[in-house]
Amino acid sequence: MLLDLTLRVTPEMTADAQANERIARVGHLGTHFDVMDKEFPLEYTERPGIVFDLRGFAGEEIDLLQLDLDRVKAGDFVAFCTGYIERVPYGSRAYFSGHPQLSERLIDQLLARRVAIIGVDFAGLRRGAQHTPTDRRCAERGTFVVENLCNLGSLARAIGPERCTFCTYPMNWAGLSGLPCRVVARG
């Protein structure tokens, strides 16, 4: 099974995103990595990983209480499926300002476990002024953030609690804090 987790961006979505989010330009549009001017390691293009299916979660902040982190291994791609990208239109003001976020404790635990990639189906691990510093902290520890994934619900239904392989191919551009990418799950 191959499943594309990359958001298909239309010209209308681009216009909406750029009207509602200052940084939604070339490197930060649609599904992308926040590399924060670091080099994306070639070995990260194919990573084992898991999906945490949190579609029933109703809170604003995802914390350790909702997760079994014993499933997480060093080098994993860890994806968080909330269904947000299916409920709130990508590019809208609400999409960028009202999305769920990972708690600082959860982010710290993922970094301590040395995950390679954290993927989310919303606009960032943290909102507002905490967004960029969190991305930078992750990148400095060798963990990259992929934002605006889609079809994670389909992946979660297909594999359940099992592991799969995530294939991620960012553009080979230099000098940007974000890189557009294609993400495909293979299970």
C-alpha positions, 0 to 999 in steps of 0.5 A: 500500500502506498498513500500520499500524505501531501496536501494538494495545493490549489491556486485558491488555497495559495492565495488564502494562505498567503493572505492569512499567514505571513510566512506562507510563501515558497518554503512554507506553503502546503506540506513542508519541512521546517528545517530552520536553515539546517541540512536535511539528512538524506537518510531521513528520506525513508524512516520507520514510524507510527501514527498516533490517531487522535481524531477523537481528541477534543482538547487544544493541547496534546499531552503525554496522557493521550499517548503510548510513547513506548511505541516510539523509537529513535529515528522514527517518523512520528505522525499525529492525526487529529483530522484538523486539516479535514475539518478546517480549510487549509489557508484560512485564518482559523487554520493557522490560528486555532489548530491543536498543538503538542505540549512542551512536555510531549515535544521534550519527550520526543526530542529525548527519544531522538525521533527524526521527524514529527509530522502533524496534520495542522499548521505547527507544533505550537501556535503563534510566537512559540511556533518558530522557536519550537521548530528551531529547537527541534532542528537543532536537536536533529528532529525536523517538523513536517506540517500540513500532512493529509490523509493521516486518518486513512493511514491510521485506519489502514495500519492501526497501531502497526508501524509503517515506512514514511518516505519524505522528499524535500526540495533541494533548495538552500537558504530557506527555513522551510522546504516543500516536500512530498510525503508518502506512507508505505505499509 
